[in-house]
């Protein structure tokens, strides 16, 4: 059976669990990180001392996007990860671009969710919100030309960006109107695994 190590309020763990649910995989998730800590056995599996890590029939893998690629390639076929080289590269482009998106969202999240109000850095929040707003224009543009970041159908190209898009839409900040981006986010909410795994309270 697939084992997933990581606490569920981690964006990167959400990505992996969400895909597992989309694919109907049987898995055992074990809380690691944050308040749950990490023991030496886990650090042996993942020397970076980060989450998530998976073990699939003895195969150990860390780095969330690598895990998404592996699970889709080994368990889901073209439904989530196309075999055609150009289509696959287009999907992977958005997975990698998701790091820039996460880098913009993460400071806002930590400041507004995990930092006491009197210790928040207002300038950092303002800069990060402006950066995220700019990046959301890129998403709005591409989603005006195709239904999903992955192309005509939902796939793993959508997952990394969506994990942080949910945070962007939940955070109490002013956001510019991005109709295509908002349409995509609404479509994500029609997917039960997204609602159940990703749309949990921020913490």
FENKASUL-V97991 format. One record per pair of residues at least 12 apart in sequence whose ideal C-beta (glycine too) atoms are under 10 Angstrom apart, sorted by the first residue. I is the first residue (numbers start at 0). GAP is how many residues later the second one is. D is the distance in whole Angstrom. If there is no record, write none. Layout:
I & GAP & D
I & GAP & D
This chain:
0 & 24 & 9
0 & 25 & 6
0 & 26 & 7
0 & 27 & 6
0 & 54 & 9
0 & 55 & 8
0 & 56 & 8
1 & 14 & 10
1 & 18 & 7
1 & 23 & 6
1 & 24 & 7
1 & 25 & 4
1 & 26 & 7
1 & 27 & 9
1 & 52 & 6
1 & 53 & 7
1 & 54 & 5
1 & 55 & 8
1 & 57 & 10
1 & 69 & 8
1 & 73 & 8
2 & 24 & 7
2 & 25 & 5
2 & 26 & 8
2 & 27 & 7
2 & 42 & 10
2 & 50 & 9
2 & 51 & 6
2 & 52 & 5
2 & 53 & 8
2 & 54 & 10
2 & 57 & 9
3 & 12 & 6
3 & 13 & 6
3 & 16 & 7
3 & 21 & 9
3 & 23 & 5
3 & 24 & 7
3 & 25 & 5
3 & 26 & 7
3 & 28 & 10
3 & 47 & 9
3 & 48 & 6
3 & 49 & 8
3 & 50 & 5
3 & 51 & 9
3 & 52 & 9
3 & 63 & 8
3 & 67 & 10
4 & 23 & 10
4 & 24 & 8
4 & 25 & 5
4 & 26 & 8
4 & 27 & 5
4 & 28 & 8
4 & 31 & 10
4 & 33 & 9
4 & 37 & 6
4 & 40 & 7
4 & 41 & 8
4 & 46 & 6
4 & 47 & 6
4 & 48 & 5
4 & 49 & 7
4 & 50 & 8
4 & 55 & 10
4 & 57 & 9
5 & 23 & 7
5 & 24 & 8
5 & 25 & 8
5 & 26 & 6
5 & 27 & 6
5 & 28 & 9
5 & 30 & 9
5 & 36 & 10
5 & 40 & 10
5 & 44 & 9
5 & 45 & 3
5 & 46 & 4
5 & 47 & 7
5 & 48 & 9
5 & 56 & 10
5 & 58 & 9
6 & 22 & 9
6 & 23 & 9
6 & 24 & 5
6 & 25 & 7
6 & 26 & 5
6 & 27 & 5
6 & 28 & 8
6 & 29 & 6
6 & 44 & 7
6 & 45 & 9
6 & 196 & 10
7 & 21 & 7
7 & 23 & 8
7 & 189 & 7
7 & 190 & 10
7 & 192 & 7
7 & 195 & 10
8 & 22 & 10
8 & 24 & 9
8 & 25 & 8
8 & 26 & 10
8 & 104 & 10
8 & 191 & 7
8 & 192 & 8
8 & 193 & 8
8 & 194 & 5
9 & 22 & 9
9 & 23 & 6
9 & 24 & 8
9 & 40 & 9
9 & 41 & 6
9 & 42 & 7
9 & 54 & 9
9 & 153 & 9
10 & 53 & 8
10 & 87 & 10
10 & 91 & 7
10 & 94 & 9
10 & 95 & 8
10 & 98 & 8
10 & 149 & 9
10 & 152 & 5
10 & 153 & 6
10 & 155 & 9
10 & 156 & 7
10 & 187 & 9
10 & 191 & 10
11 & 21 & 10
11 & 38 & 8
11 & 39 & 7
11 & 40 & 6
11 & 50 & 10
11 & 51 & 9
11 & 52 & 4
11 & 53 & 9
11 & 55 & 9
11 & 56 & 10
11 & 90 & 9
11 & 148 & 9
11 & 151 & 8
12 & 16 & 8
12 & 18 & 9
12 & 19 & 9
12 & 20 & 8
12 & 38 & 6
12 & 39 & 5
12 & 40 & 10
12 & 51 & 8
12 & 54 & 10
12 & 150 & 9
12 & 184 & 9
13 & 38 & 9
13 & 50 & 9
13 & 145 & 9
13 & 148 & 9
13 & 149 & 5
13 & 150 & 10
13 & 152 & 8
13 & 153 & 10
13 & 180 & 9
13 & 183 & 6
13 & 184 & 5
13 & 185 & 10
13 & 186 & 8
14 & 37 & 8
14 & 49 & 5
14 & 50 & 8
14 & 52 & 8
14 & 53 & 6
14 & 80 & 10
14 & 83 & 9
14 & 141 & 9
14 & 144 & 5
14 & 145 & 6
14 & 146 & 10
14 & 147 & 8
14 & 148 & 5
14 & 149 & 10
14 & 182 & 9
14 & 183 & 8
15 & 13 & 9
15 & 35 & 9
15 & 36 & 5
15 & 37 & 9
15 & 38 & 7
15 & 45 & 10
15 & 48 & 6
15 & 49 & 10
15 & 51 & 5
15 & 52 & 7
15 & 54 & 10
15 & 55 & 7
15 & 143 & 9
15 & 147 & 10
15 & 181 & 9
16 & 12 & 6
16 & 35 & 8
16 & 176 & 8
16 & 179 & 9
16 & 180 & 5
16 & 181 & 9
17 & 50 & 9
17 & 138 & 10
17 & 140 & 10
17 & 141 & 6
17 & 144 & 8
17 & 145 & 7
17 & 170 & 10
17 & 173 & 9
17 & 175 & 5
17 & 176 & 6
17 & 178 & 9
17 & 179 & 4
17 & 180 & 6
18 & 45 & 10
18 & 48 & 8
18 & 49 & 6
18 & 52 & 6
18 & 53 & 7
18 & 56 & 9
18 & 57 & 8
18 & 61 & 7
18 & 62 & 10
18 & 136 & 10
18 & 137 & 7
18 & 140 & 6
18 & 174 & 8
18 & 178 & 9
19 & 34 & 9
19 & 47 & 10
19 & 48 & 10
19 & 51 & 7
19 & 55 & 9
19 & 56 & 10
19 & 173 & 8
19 & 177 & 9
20 & 170 & 9
20 & 171 & 8
20 & 172 & 4
20 & 173 & 9
20 & 175 & 7
20 & 176 & 6
20 & 177 & 10
21 & 49 & 10
21 & 50 & 9
21 & 54 & 8
21 & 57 & 9
21 & 58 & 7
21 & 132 & 8
21 & 133 & 10
21 & 134 & 9
21 & 137 & 9
21 & 169 & 7
21 & 170 & 9
21 & 171 & 5
21 & 172 & 8
21 & 175 & 9
22 & 48 & 7
22 & 49 & 8
22 & 52 & 6
22 & 53 & 5
22 & 54 & 10
22 & 56 & 8
22 & 57 & 7
22 & 170 & 9
23 & 51 & 9
23 & 52 & 9
23 & 169 & 10
24 & 31 & 9
24 & 46 & 7
24 & 50 & 6
24 & 51 & 9
26 & 27 & 8
26 & 29 & 9
26 & 44 & 10
27 & 27 & 10
28 & 23 & 9
28 & 25 & 10
29 & 12 & 9
29 & 22 & 10
29 & 23 & 10
30 & 20 & 9
31 & 13 & 9
31 & 14 & 9
31 & 17 & 10
31 & 18 & 10
31 & 19 & 6
31 & 20 & 8
31 & 21 & 8
32 & 16 & 9
32 & 17 & 8
32 & 18 & 4
32 & 19 & 9
32 & 20 & 10
33 & 17 & 9
33 & 169 & 9
35 & 15 & 9
37 & 12 & 9
37 & 13 & 8
43 & 16 & 9
44 & 15 & 6
44 & 16 & 10
44 & 17 & 8
45 & 14 & 8
45 & 15 & 9
45 & 16 & 5
45 & 17 & 9
46 & 15 & 9
47 & 14 & 7
47 & 15 & 9
49 & 12 & 7
49 & 13 & 9
49 & 14 & 9
50 & 13 & 8
51 & 12 & 6
51 & 15 & 7
52 & 14 & 8
53 & 12 & 10
53 & 13 & 5
53 & 16 & 8
53 & 17 & 8
55 & 14 & 8
55 & 15 & 8
55 & 18 & 8
55 & 19 & 9
56 & 17 & 10
58 & 15 & 9
63 & 31 & 10
63 & 34 & 10
63 & 95 & 9
63 & 96 & 8
63 & 99 & 9
64 & 27 & 8
64 & 30 & 5
64 & 31 & 8
64 & 33 & 8
64 & 34 & 8
64 & 91 & 8
64 & 94 & 9
64 & 95 & 6
65 & 29 & 10
66 & 89 & 10
67 & 12 & 8
67 & 13 & 8
67 & 23 & 10
67 & 24 & 10
67 & 27 & 7
67 & 87 & 10
67 & 88 & 5
67 & 89 & 9
67 & 91 & 6
67 & 92 & 7
68 & 12 & 7
68 & 19 & 9
68 & 22 & 9
68 & 23 & 8
68 & 26 & 8
68 & 87 & 7
70 & 85 & 8
71 & 19 & 9
71 & 83 & 8
71 & 84 & 5
71 & 87 & 9
72 & 15 & 9
72 & 83 & 9
75 & 79 & 9
75 & 80 & 8
77 & 75 & 10
77 & 77 & 9
78 & 74 & 8
78 & 75 & 9
78 & 76 & 8
78 & 77 & 10
79 & 70 & 8
79 & 73 & 9
79 & 74 & 8
79 & 75 & 5
79 & 76 & 5
79 & 77 & 9
79 & 78 & 9
79 & 79 & 9
80 & 69 & 9
80 & 74 & 6
80 & 75 & 6
80 & 76 & 9
81 & 68 & 8
81 & 69 & 8
81 & 71 & 9
81 & 73 & 7
81 & 74 & 10
81 & 75 & 10
86 & 63 & 9
86 & 64 & 6
86 & 65 & 10
86 & 68 & 9
86 & 70 & 10
87 & 62 & 10
87 & 67 & 10
87 & 68 & 10
87 & 69 & 9
89 & 56 & 9
89 & 59 & 9
89 & 60 & 8
89 & 61 & 7
89 & 65 & 10
89 & 67 & 7
90 & 57 & 10
90 & 58 & 8
90 & 59 & 5
90 & 60 & 7
90 & 64 & 6
90 & 65 & 6
90 & 66 & 4
90 & 67 & 9
91 & 58 & 10
91 & 64 & 8
91 & 65 & 7
92 & 56 & 9
92 & 64 & 7
93 & 45 & 9
93 & 48 & 8
93 & 54 & 9
93 & 55 & 4
93 & 56 & 7
93 & 57 & 10
93 & 61 & 9
93 & 62 & 9
93 & 63 & 4
93 & 64 & 7
93 & 65 & 9
93 & 66 & 7
93 & 67 & 6
93 & 68 & 10
94 & 54 & 9
94 & 55 & 9
94 & 60 & 10
94 & 61 & 7
94 & 62 & 6
94 & 63 & 9
94 & 64 & 8
94 & 65 & 5
94 & 66 & 8
95 & 61 & 10
95 & 64 & 8
96 & 38 & 9
96 & 41 & 8
96 & 42 & 9
96 & 45 & 10
96 & 52 & 9
96 & 60 & 9
96 & 63 & 8
96 & 64 & 7
97 & 51 & 9
97 & 59 & 9
97 & 60 & 9
97 & 61 & 8
97 & 62 & 3
97 & 63 & 5
97 & 64 & 9
97 & 65 & 8
97 & 66 & 7
97 & 67 & 9
98 & 61 & 8
98 & 62 & 10
98 & 65 & 10
99 & 31 & 9
99 & 32 & 10
99 & 35 & 7
99 & 38 & 9
99 & 61 & 10
100 & 30 & 10
100 & 31 & 7
100 & 34 & 6
100 & 35 & 8
100 & 37 & 9
100 & 38 & 8
100 & 59 & 8
100 & 60 & 6
100 & 61 & 10
100 & 62 & 9
100 & 63 & 6
100 & 64 & 8
100 & 67 & 8
101 & 30 & 10
101 & 58 & 7
101 & 59 & 8
101 & 61 & 8
101 & 62 & 5
101 & 65 & 9
102 & 25 & 9
102 & 28 & 8
102 & 29 & 9
102 & 32 & 9
102 & 61 & 9
103 & 23 & 9
103 & 24 & 6
103 & 25 & 8
103 & 26 & 9
103 & 27 & 4
103 & 28 & 4
103 & 29 & 9
103 & 30 & 8
103 & 31 & 6
103 & 32 & 9
103 & 60 & 8
103 & 64 & 9
104 & 23 & 7
104 & 24 & 9
104 & 26 & 9
104 & 27 & 6
104 & 30 & 9
104 & 56 & 10
104 & 58 & 9
104 & 59 & 4
104 & 60 & 8
104 & 61 & 10
104 & 62 & 6
104 & 63 & 6
104 & 66 & 8
105 & 22 & 8
105 & 26 & 10
105 & 58 & 8
105 & 61 & 9
106 & 14 & 8
106 & 17 & 5
106 & 18 & 7
106 & 20 & 8
106 & 21 & 4
106 & 22 & 9
106 & 24 & 9
106 & 25 & 9
107 & 16 & 8
107 & 17 & 6
107 & 18 & 10
107 & 19 & 10
107 & 20 & 5
107 & 21 & 6
107 & 23 & 9
107 & 24 & 7
107 & 56 & 10
107 & 59 & 8
107 & 60 & 8
107 & 63 & 6
107 & 64 & 10
107 & 65 & 6
108 & 19 & 9
108 & 55 & 8
108 & 58 & 5
108 & 59 & 9
108 & 61 & 9
108 & 62 & 7
108 & 93 & 7
109 & 14 & 9
109 & 15 & 10
109 & 18 & 10
110 & 13 & 6
110 & 14 & 5
110 & 17 & 8
110 & 60 & 10
111 & 13 & 7
111 & 16 & 10
111 & 17 & 10
111 & 55 & 10
111 & 58 & 10
111 & 59 & 6
111 & 60 & 7
111 & 61 & 8
111 & 90 & 9
112 & 54 & 8
112 & 57 & 9
112 & 58 & 8
112 & 59 & 10
112 & 88 & 10
112 & 89 & 5
112 & 90 & 7
113 & 88 & 9
113 & 89 & 8
124 & 46 & 10
124 & 48 & 8
125 & 47 & 9
127 & 45 & 9
128 & 39 & 9
128 & 42 & 9
128 & 44 & 5
128 & 45 & 7
128 & 46 & 8
131 & 32 & 9
131 & 33 & 10
131 & 35 & 10
131 & 36 & 6
131 & 39 & 9
131 & 41 & 8
131 & 43 & 8
131 & 44 & 10
132 & 35 & 9
132 & 40 & 9
132 & 41 & 9
132 & 42 & 7
132 & 43 & 5
132 & 45 & 9
133 & 42 & 9
134 & 26 & 10
134 & 33 & 9
135 & 29 & 8
135 & 32 & 7
135 & 39 & 7
135 & 40 & 7
135 & 41 & 10
135 & 42 & 5
135 & 44 & 10
135 & 45 & 6
135 & 46 & 10
136 & 39 & 8
136 & 41 & 7
136 & 44 & 8
137 & 40 & 10
137 & 43 & 9
138 & 22 & 7
138 & 26 & 8
138 & 29 & 10
138 & 39 & 7
138 & 41 & 8
138 & 42 & 5
138 & 43 & 10
138 & 45 & 8
138 & 46 & 10
139 & 36 & 9
139 & 37 & 9
139 & 38 & 4
139 & 39 & 7
139 & 40 & 5
139 & 41 & 4
139 & 42 & 8
139 & 43 & 9
139 & 44 & 9
140 & 37 & 9
140 & 39 & 8
140 & 40 & 9
141 & 38 & 8
141 & 39 & 9
141 & 42 & 9
142 & 35 & 8
142 & 36 & 9
142 & 37 & 4
142 & 38 & 6
142 & 39 & 9
142 & 40 & 7
142 & 41 & 5
142 & 42 & 9
142 & 44 & 10
143 & 34 & 10
143 & 35 & 8
143 & 36 & 4
143 & 37 & 9
143 & 39 & 9
143 & 40 & 10
144 & 35 & 8
145 & 34 & 10
145 & 38 & 10
146 & 33 & 10
146 & 36 & 9
146 & 37 & 8
146 & 40 & 8
147 & 14 & 10
147 & 36 & 7
147 & 39 & 8
147 & 40 & 9
148 & 12 & 6
148 & 13 & 8
148 & 35 & 8
153 & 30 & 10
153 & 33 & 8
153 & 34 & 8
153 & 37 & 7
153 & 40 & 9
157 & 26 & 8
157 & 29 & 10
157 & 30 & 7
157 & 33 & 10
157 & 36 & 9
158 & 29 & 10
158 & 35 & 9
158 & 39 & 9
160 & 20 & 10
160 & 23 & 9
161 & 22 & 8
161 & 23 & 8
161 & 26 & 6
161 & 29 & 9
161 & 32 & 7
161 & 36 & 7
162 & 31 & 9
162 & 34 & 9
162 & 35 & 6
163 & 34 & 10
164 & 16 & 8
164 & 17 & 10
164 & 19 & 8
164 & 20 & 6
164 & 23 & 8
164 & 33 & 9
165 & 19 & 8
165 & 22 & 8
165 & 23 & 9
165 & 28 & 8
165 & 29 & 10
165 & 31 & 10
165 & 32 & 5
165 & 33 & 6
165 & 34 & 9
165 & 36 & 9
166 & 31 & 9
166 & 35 & 6
167 & 13 & 9
167 & 17 & 9
168 & 12 & 9
168 & 13 & 8
168 & 16 & 6
168 & 17 & 10
168 & 19 & 10
168 & 20 & 10
168 & 30 & 9
169 & 29 & 8
169 & 30 & 10
169 & 31 & 8
169 & 32 & 6
170 & 31 & 8
